[in-house]
Amino acid sequence: MSSSPHDTLFKAAFGRPDIARSELEFLLPPALRAKLDLTSLTLRPGSFIDEDLRHLHSDLLYELRTVSGSPALLFVLMEHQSKFDAHMPFRLLRYAVRVWDKWLVDHPGKGSKLPLLISVVLHHGDEGWRASPELASMFDADAETLDATRDYVPHFRFVVDDIASLSLEVLATRTIHVLGRLVQIAFWTSHSAERFKEAMPLMRELAATTKRDAATRMLLTQLYVYLLRVLGDVDASPVYDKLLEIAGPEGKEDVVTAGDQLIAQGLAKGLAEGQAKGFAEGRAEAFRWALSKFLEARGVTLSKAGRERLEACDDPQLLARWYDRAIVGSTEDEIFA
């Protein structure tokens, strides 16, 4: 399982083009949105963030087209550190250069043209976002000098969604995909048990409106895993009981699967022995079924050898790692690596 619960849930949710599209349609300025064909979003493999910041940042790269047909890229970064990072504009510039470097390597016949790249930061740190979302905020120069040199120095803005600073009422009324709202509320609640208690009725209401297809169930399971990990660090049992209330009878199996994943990874603390035994029984079989359904929902087809490898695996920890990779992996080699 990923070392960061934030990273796993972020990629499970926003690695889905339908959820990412919903967030971008809501978040991007109208003039910018009007120039992009968001129906053409395609997730690209790879990560571009600094190795020593992977516990604080998560990233996804989408390729799309402009309405005029030119290629463009959307770099979506999730920042989940508690303190505000004033160096974020510079980090985004560095990440953008890495993205463009890879584009040139992957498209050697495209000449010298680079695709447009728009950066979006989803921020849920304790302190909120406290600076102008542009590289100019880092330059040591007065406003007049900045204006005079604007054409001669790197300059860009990025879009910020400051989730943790919003009220629950604002998050509840966002016109985005219902699963996107649930995930954002989960990030919002991760700051305290009080927030989780406040959000429970709304989460239950939203969970009840979701479809019960395999892809939705897999994402809800990851959401429950996330809340068990970030809120149940000392004792997961009370959080588990509250998740059963949120999921309702129709979603109980998803909560059970979430608990099963944590037990398989040795991360469940304080779950009752009876619950643990119930989770442990046949958990490899449950993981195999869940992974096969998730791959089916993502349109990933396994070869005969891949299917045999999956069916033969009875190690819950290895199956959990494969499931983690399947969140963003699009080929059999990426999943079984």
VMD Tcl script that draws the C-alpha trace (Angstrom):
set ca {
  {0.00 0.00 0.00}
  {1.16 3.53 -0.62}
  {3.15 5.09 2.24}
  {0.80 8.07 2.18}
  {-2.97 7.59 2.57}
  {-3.48 11.02 0.99}
  {-1.58 9.94 -2.12}
  {-3.57 6.74 -2.55}
  {-6.99 8.38 -2.23}
  {-6.01 11.37 -4.38}
  {-4.86 9.12 -7.23}
  {-7.78 6.71 -6.87}
  {-10.24 9.60 -7.23}
  {-8.62 12.16 -9.49}
  {-6.98 9.49 -11.60}
  {-10.49 8.90 -12.93}
  {-11.09 11.26 -15.89}
  {-14.78 11.73 -15.03}
  {-13.99 12.95 -11.50}
  {-11.02 15.05 -12.62}
  {-13.13 16.61 -15.39}
  {-15.85 17.52 -12.92}
  {-13.36 19.23 -10.60}
  {-11.69 21.12 -13.46}
  {-15.01 22.28 -14.94}
  {-15.86 23.69 -11.54}
  {-12.44 25.14 -10.68}
  {-10.92 26.56 -13.86}
  {-11.67 30.21 -14.73}
  {-14.40 30.40 -17.42}
  {-12.16 32.02 -20.04}
  {-9.56 29.28 -19.63}
  {-12.13 26.50 -19.47}
  {-13.69 27.71 -22.72}
  {-10.40 27.11 -24.55}
  {-9.95 23.50 -23.38}
  {-11.70 20.34 -24.52}
  {-12.07 18.66 -21.15}
  {-13.85 15.70 -22.74}
  {-10.47 14.69 -24.20}
  {-8.75 14.22 -20.81}
  {-6.38 11.24 -20.85}
  {-4.30 10.25 -17.83}
  {-0.57 10.04 -18.54}
  {1.79 7.76 -16.57}
  {4.63 8.97 -14.40}
  {5.36 11.31 -11.51}
  {7.38 14.54 -11.64}
  {7.65 15.64 -8.01}
  {10.83 15.67 -5.93}
  {11.61 12.31 -4.36}
  {12.07 13.82 -0.90}
  {8.63 15.48 -1.08}
  {6.56 12.44 -2.03}
  {5.23 12.19 1.51}
  {3.91 15.77 1.17}
  {2.91 16.02 -2.50}
  {1.07 13.81 -5.00}
  {0.75 14.48 -8.70}
  {-1.18 13.46 -11.79}
  {-0.63 14.53 -15.40}
  {-3.46 14.73 -17.92}
  {-3.16 15.24 -21.66}
  {-6.00 16.94 -23.53}
  {-6.70 19.11 -26.56}
  {-7.55 22.75 -26.87}
  {-10.77 23.57 -28.71}
  {-8.61 24.47 -31.72}
  {-7.02 21.02 -31.70}
  {-3.60 21.75 -30.21}
  {-2.18 19.47 -27.50}
  {-2.22 20.68 -23.91}
  {-1.31 19.27 -20.50}
  {-2.90 19.66 -17.08}
  {-0.63 19.03 -14.10}
  {-2.65 18.40 -10.93}
  {-0.75 18.46 -7.64}
  {-2.15 17.56 -4.24}
  {-0.39 19.25 -1.33}
  {-1.04 17.57 2.00}
  {1.53 19.05 4.35}
  {0.34 20.87 7.45}
  {2.43 24.04 6.92}
  {2.10 26.48 4.05}
  {4.86 26.06 1.44}
  {5.89 29.48 0.12}
  {8.18 27.79 -2.42}
  {5.30 26.08 -4.23}
  {5.41 28.41 -7.31}
  {9.08 27.55 -7.86}
  {8.40 23.83 -7.34}
  {5.65 23.98 -9.97}
  {8.02 25.65 -12.42}
  {10.56 22.89 -11.84}
  {7.91 20.20 -12.28}
  {6.71 21.89 -15.49}
  {10.22 21.74 -16.95}
  {10.37 18.02 -16.14}
  {7.02 17.46 -17.84}
  {8.17 19.31 -20.95}
  {11.50 17.43 -20.94}
  {9.62 14.14 -21.02}
  {7.27 15.44 -23.72}
  {10.22 16.24 -25.98}
  {11.71 12.79 -25.41}
  {8.37 11.09 -26.11}
  {7.60 13.23 -29.20}
  {10.89 13.52 -31.09}
  {9.17 14.23 -34.40}
  {7.05 17.14 -33.18}
  {9.67 19.82 -33.79}
  {10.39 22.50 -31.20}
  {6.81 23.18 -30.11}
  {5.77 22.52 -26.50}
  {2.21 21.90 -25.36}
  {0.47 24.38 -23.12}
  {0.73 23.32 -19.48}
  {-1.73 24.45 -16.80}
  {-1.01 23.66 -13.16}
  {-3.70 23.05 -10.53}
  {-2.94 22.72 -6.81}
  {-5.37 20.99 -4.46}
  {-4.34 22.22 -1.02}
  {-5.61 21.00 2.33}
  {-2.95 22.12 4.76}
  {-3.87 23.35 8.24}
  {-2.79 26.94 7.56}
  {-4.61 27.40 4.25}
  {-3.14 29.00 1.14}
  {-1.54 32.36 2.06}
  {0.08 33.77 -1.08}
  {-0.67 34.88 -4.60}
  {-0.79 31.80 -6.87}
  {1.93 32.99 -9.22}
  {5.69 32.79 -9.57}
  {6.02 36.59 -9.25}
  {5.11 36.30 -5.55}
  {8.58 34.83 -4.94}
  {10.65 37.51 -6.68}
  {12.48 40.00 -4.45}
  {11.39 43.12 -6.32}
  {8.87 45.92 -5.91}
  {5.66 46.00 -7.95}
  {6.95 48.60 -10.40}
  {10.09 46.60 -11.16}
  {8.10 43.40 -11.54}
  {5.83 45.09 -14.04}
  {8.79 46.46 -16.03}
  {10.55 43.07 -16.19}
  {7.47 40.88 -16.69}
  {8.31 40.14 -20.34}
  {11.88 39.10 -19.50}
  {11.52 36.67 -16.60}
  {9.53 33.43 -16.15}
  {5.96 34.22 -15.25}
  {2.89 32.06 -14.74}
  {-0.16 31.65 -12.54}
  {-1.69 28.44 -11.27}
  {-5.10 27.48 -9.97}
  {-5.52 26.72 -6.25}
  {-8.35 24.82 -4.59}
  {-7.87 25.50 -0.87}
  {-10.06 22.68 0.44}
  {-9.33 22.76 4.17}
  {-10.14 26.47 4.52}
  {-13.68 26.01 3.19}
  {-16.71 25.35 5.35}
  {-18.59 22.08 5.19}
  {-21.61 23.98 3.85}
  {-19.56 25.28 0.91}
  {-18.17 21.83 0.12}
  {-21.68 20.37 0.28}
  {-22.99 22.69 -2.43}
  {-20.16 22.23 -4.92}
  {-21.46 21.21 -8.34}
  {-18.95 18.42 -8.90}
  {-19.10 14.63 -9.20}
  {-20.64 13.12 -6.05}
  {-17.56 10.95 -5.51}
  {-15.35 14.00 -5.91}
  {-17.35 15.74 -3.20}
  {-17.04 12.74 -0.90}
  {-13.27 12.62 -1.38}
  {-12.87 16.36 -0.78}
  {-14.97 16.10 2.37}
  {-12.79 13.19 3.49}
  {-9.69 15.37 3.04}
  {-11.47 18.15 4.95}
  {-12.37 15.82 7.85}
  {-8.81 14.48 8.13}
  {-7.84 17.49 10.23}
  {-9.84 16.49 13.32}
  {-12.32 14.04 14.81}
  {-14.68 16.97 15.35}
  {-14.79 17.67 11.62}
  {-15.46 13.99 10.94}
  {-18.38 13.98 13.37}
  {-19.78 17.13 11.76}
  {-19.48 15.68 8.26}
  {-20.99 12.25 8.98}
  {-24.62 13.07 8.07}
  {-23.60 14.66 4.78}
  {-21.26 11.79 3.93}
  {-24.03 9.30 4.63}
  {-26.41 11.26 2.39}
  {-23.89 11.41 -0.46}
  {-22.84 7.76 -0.12}
  {-26.48 6.71 -0.42}
  {-26.75 8.44 -3.82}
  {-23.76 6.71 -5.41}
  {-24.03 3.87 -7.90}
  {-23.04 0.39 -6.81}
  {-20.85 -0.48 -9.80}
  {-17.39 -1.99 -9.29}
  {-15.45 1.23 -9.91}
  {-17.54 3.19 -7.39}
  {-17.23 0.48 -4.75}
  {-13.47 0.37 -5.18}
  {-13.19 4.13 -4.70}
  {-15.49 4.10 -1.67}
  {-13.36 1.32 -0.19}
  {-10.25 3.50 -0.62}
  {-12.09 6.41 0.99}
  {-12.90 4.24 4.02}
  {-9.29 3.00 4.16}
  {-8.14 6.62 4.12}
  {-10.40 7.66 7.01}
  {-9.41 4.62 9.06}
  {-5.75 5.48 8.59}
  {-5.85 9.24 9.20}
  {-8.46 9.27 11.97}
  {-7.83 5.86 13.55}
  {-4.11 6.20 14.17}
  {-4.51 5.32 17.85}
  {-7.65 3.15 17.70}
  {-9.43 2.40 14.43}
  {-12.40 0.66 16.01}
  {-14.53 3.79 16.77}
  {-13.86 5.14 13.26}
  {-14.82 1.77 11.81}
  {-18.17 1.87 13.63}
  {-18.88 5.37 12.31}
  {-17.99 4.29 8.77}
  {-20.59 1.53 9.03}
  {-23.14 4.24 9.81}
  {-22.00 6.31 6.82}
  {-21.98 3.36 4.40}
  {-25.34 1.98 5.53}
  {-26.39 -1.66 5.03}
  {-25.80 -1.48 1.28}
  {-22.19 -0.36 1.77}
  {-21.20 -2.51 4.74}
  {-19.17 -4.88 2.57}
  {-17.02 -1.98 1.37}
  {-16.16 -1.00 4.95}
  {-15.33 -4.64 5.71}
  {-13.02 -4.73 2.69}
  {-11.35 -1.51 3.89}
  {-10.70 -3.03 7.29}
  {-9.43 -6.16 5.61}
  {-6.89 -4.17 3.61}
  {-5.57 -2.47 6.73}
  {-5.26 -5.75 8.62}
  {-3.43 -7.31 5.67}
  {-0.95 -4.42 5.84}
  {-0.65 -4.47 9.63}
  {-2.07 -0.94 9.85}
  {-5.36 -1.56 11.69}
  {-5.04 -0.55 15.34}
  {-7.60 -1.47 17.96}
  {-10.10 -3.32 15.79}
  {-11.99 -5.90 17.81}
  {-10.61 -9.42 17.61}
  {-13.89 -10.73 16.28}
  {-13.88 -8.14 13.52}
  {-10.28 -8.95 12.69}
  {-11.03 -12.66 12.36}
  {-14.00 -11.91 10.17}
  {-11.83 -9.74 7.92}
  {-9.03 -12.28 7.77}
  {-11.15 -15.19 6.54}
  {-10.74 -15.52 2.84}
  {-9.22 -12.06 2.44}
  {-6.94 -13.20 -0.40}
  {-10.00 -14.36 -2.30}
  {-11.70 -11.03 -1.60}
  {-8.64 -9.12 -2.83}
  {-8.46 -11.18 -6.02}
  {-12.12 -10.52 -6.72}
  {-11.80 -6.79 -5.94}
  {-8.71 -6.37 -8.11}
  {-10.21 -8.22 -11.06}
  {-13.39 -6.11 -10.86}
  {-11.38 -2.89 -10.58}
  {-9.27 -3.78 -13.62}
  {-12.45 -4.61 -15.52}
  {-13.96 -1.23 -14.57}
  {-10.79 0.56 -15.77}
  {-10.78 -1.34 -19.06}
  {-7.48 -3.13 -18.34}
  {-7.44 -6.62 -19.88}
  {-5.05 -9.20 -18.44}
  {-3.31 -11.77 -20.58}
  {-3.81 -15.47 -19.90}
  {-0.54 -15.47 -17.93}
  {-1.67 -12.38 -16.00}
  {-5.00 -13.96 -15.07}
  {-3.25 -17.13 -13.94}
  {-0.81 -15.09 -11.85}
  {-3.67 -13.24 -10.16}
  {-5.68 -16.39 -9.50}
  {-2.63 -18.16 -8.03}
  {-1.71 -15.37 -5.60}
  {-2.80 -15.97 -1.99}
  {-0.67 -13.23 -0.38}
  {-2.98 -10.37 0.78}
  {-0.07 -7.93 1.09}
  {1.10 -8.56 -2.48}
  {-2.49 -8.33 -3.75}
  {-2.89 -5.01 -1.92}
  {0.26 -3.67 -3.60}
  {-1.07 -4.74 -6.99}
  {-4.33 -2.98 -6.22}
  {-2.44 0.21 -5.32}
  {-0.59 0.10 -8.66}
  {-3.83 -0.56 -10.54}
  {-5.15 2.82 -9.40}
  {-2.98 4.62 -11.97}
  {-1.31 1.79 -13.90}
  {-2.77 1.10 -17.33}
  {-0.82 -2.01 -18.35}
  {-0.25 -5.46 -16.92}
  {3.50 -4.81 -16.56}
  {2.87 -1.65 -14.49}
  {0.50 -3.49 -12.15}
  {2.61 -6.61 -11.59}
  {5.98 -4.80 -11.55}
}
mol new
graphics top color blue
foreach p $ca { graphics top sphere $p radius 0.5 }
foreach p [lrange $ca 0 end-1] q [lrange $ca 1 end] { graphics top cylinder $p $q radius 0.2 }
display resetview
